[in-house]
Amino acid sequence: MKRIVLFGTGNVATHLFEAYKNSADFKIIQVYNHASKSLEIFKDRVATTTDLNKILPADIYILALKDDVLAEVIQKMQNTDALVYIPLVLFL
């Protein structure tokens, strides 16, 4: 089973969480967001954090974040051997 840490609590992140919650092959082990209030809906379902220094080791990191914070998060993750995935959302 691949362990996933999900960054973000917006629409994309929430849909990804719901998509993976019943997977036999993938498990979201933690959700990160800078604002603790946004993590409330996840608190009883998975580990949460607002501290980038407390991100759990995982096989996959999904960064469903706003563009203006991606660089900061990616810099803190430079030494990871895990897959770092940034979902692309197109508005047509």
Secondary structure, DSSP 8 states (H G I E B T S, - for coil): -EEEEEE--SHHHHHHHHHHTT-SSEEEEEEE-S-GGGGGGGTTTSEEES-GGG----SEEEE---HHHHHHHHHHTTT--SEEE-------
